[in-house]
Every structure is written in C-alpha cells, then in structure tokens.
Amino acid sequence: KGDSASSTTPPTPTPTTTAESAPRLFATAKGKQPLKATTPVEPTDLQRTKAEQLKIILKRSRRETHISQQSGSGTGEG
C-alpha cells in the first residue's frame, strides 16, 4: 500500500509548483468576484494553457519528427 503512494510521489517535482499556482489563481478569483466576471478567461486560459502544454509535450515526445516534418505548428492536423 505504501509502495503505491511512494511511486507517485517522486515523479512529481515540477507539477508541485503548477498545482500550487492553480489554487492560488482560483483563490484570487473567488475573493474578487467582479474580477472573475470581468476576466473569466484568465483562470481558464491559464489552466487550459498548462493542460495543452502538457498534451503538446506528450504528443511531441511521441511524434516529434512527424510534427516537425509534417507541419511547424501541427495544430490543425494534430
């Protein structure tokens, strides 16, 4: 039981900073309701960017040469 938890703890050095930044943004948006209504894309955009970056990195790692040879962006085809 302990091995499982330990196995998922070491491979998470960078995500720790990202996870801390996410809740921080949410806390600010919650405290400032007007800000959230004025810019509801800030928190979503940040989270979406992180998620997309992670996906892009994973995809790039798998088909780095494919995307490089096929298209520079590879967003429309992806």
C-alpha positions as a Markdown table, in Angstrom:
| # | Residue | x | y | z |
|---|---|---|---|---|
| 1 | Lys | 0.0 | 0.0 | 0.0 |
| 2 | Gly | 2.8 | 2.4 | 0.9 |
| 3 | Asp | 4.8 | 1.5 | -2.3 |
| 4 | Ser | 2.0 | 2.8 | -4.5 |
| 5 | Ala | 1.9 | 6.2 | -2.9 |
| 6 | Ser | 5.7 | 6.4 | -2.9 |
| 7 | Ser | 5.8 | 5.5 | -6.6 |
| 8 | Thr | 3.6 | 8.5 | -7.4 |
| 9 | Thr | 5.5 | 11.0 | -5.2 |
| 10 | Pro | 9.0 | 11.2 | -6.7 |
| 11 | Pro | 7.9 | 11.7 | -10.3 |
| 12 | Thr | 6.1 | 14.9 | -9.4 |
| 13 | Pro | 8.8 | 17.6 | -8.8 |
| 14 | Thr | 7.6 | 20.2 | -11.4 |
| 15 | Pro | 3.8 | 19.6 | -11.1 |
| 16 | Thr | 4.0 | 20.6 | -7.5 |
| 17 | Thr | 4.7 | 24.3 | -8.5 |
| 18 | Thr | 2.0 | 24.2 | -11.1 |
| 19 | Ala | -0.6 | 22.8 | -8.7 |
| 20 | Glu | 0.3 | 25.5 | -6.2 |
| 21 | Ser | -0.1 | 28.2 | -8.8 |
| 22 | Ala | -3.5 | 26.9 | -9.9 |
| 23 | Pro | -5.2 | 27.1 | -6.4 |
| 24 | Arg | -3.7 | 30.5 | -5.9 |
| 25 | Leu | -5.3 | 31.9 | -9.0 |
| 26 | Phe | -8.6 | 30.3 | -8.1 |
| 27 | Ala | -8.4 | 31.8 | -4.6 |
| 28 | Thr | -7.9 | 35.3 | -6.0 |
| 29 | Ala | -10.7 | 34.9 | -8.4 |
| 30 | Lys | -13.0 | 33.7 | -5.6 |
| 31 | Gly | -12.1 | 36.6 | -3.4 |
| 32 | Lys | -12.6 | 39.1 | -6.2 |
| 33 | Gln | -16.0 | 38.3 | -7.8 |
| 34 | Pro | -16.0 | 41.3 | -10.1 |
| 35 | Leu | -12.6 | 40.3 | -11.4 |
| 36 | Lys | -13.8 | 36.9 | -12.3 |
| 37 | Ala | -16.8 | 38.3 | -14.1 |
| 38 | Thr | -14.7 | 40.9 | -15.9 |
| 39 | Thr | -12.0 | 38.4 | -16.9 |
| 40 | Pro | -13.3 | 34.8 | -16.7 |
| 41 | Val | -10.8 | 33.8 | -19.3 |
| 42 | Glu | -7.7 | 34.4 | -17.1 |
| 43 | Pro | -8.1 | 31.4 | -14.8 |
| 44 | Thr | -9.5 | 29.2 | -17.6 |
| 45 | Asp | -6.8 | 30.3 | -20.1 |
| 46 | Leu | -4.0 | 29.6 | -17.6 |
| 47 | Gln | -5.3 | 26.2 | -16.8 |
| 48 | Arg | -6.1 | 25.4 | -20.4 |
| 49 | Thr | -2.6 | 26.6 | -21.5 |
| 50 | Lys | -1.0 | 24.3 | -18.9 |
| 51 | Ala | -3.1 | 21.3 | -19.9 |
| 52 | Glu | -2.5 | 22.0 | -23.6 |
| 53 | Gln | 1.3 | 22.4 | -23.0 |
| 54 | Leu | 1.3 | 19.0 | -21.2 |
| 55 | Lys | -0.6 | 17.4 | -24.1 |
| 56 | Ile | 1.7 | 19.0 | -26.6 |
| 57 | Ile | 4.8 | 17.9 | -24.8 |
| 58 | Leu | 3.5 | 14.3 | -24.6 |
| 59 | Lys | 2.5 | 14.3 | -28.2 |
| 60 | Arg | 5.7 | 16.0 | -29.3 |
| 61 | Ser | 7.7 | 13.4 | -27.4 |
| 62 | Arg | 5.9 | 10.7 | -29.3 |
| 63 | Arg | 5.7 | 12.3 | -32.8 |
| 64 | Glu | 8.4 | 14.9 | -32.6 |
| 65 | Thr | 9.8 | 14.1 | -36.0 |
| 66 | His | 6.3 | 13.7 | -37.5 |
| 67 | Ile | 5.1 | 17.1 | -36.4 |
| 68 | Ser | 8.5 | 18.6 | -37.4 |
| 69 | Gln | 8.3 | 17.2 | -40.9 |
| 70 | Gln | 4.6 | 17.5 | -41.4 |
| 71 | Ser | 3.9 | 21.0 | -40.1 |
| 72 | Gly | 5.7 | 23.5 | -37.9 |
| 73 | Ser | 2.5 | 24.1 | -35.8 |
| 74 | Gly | 0.7 | 20.8 | -36.2 |
| 75 | Thr | -2.4 | 22.2 | -34.5 |
| 76 | Gly | -4.8 | 21.9 | -37.4 |
| 77 | Glu | -3.8 | 18.4 | -38.2 |
| 78 | Gly | -2.9 | 17.2 | -34.7 |
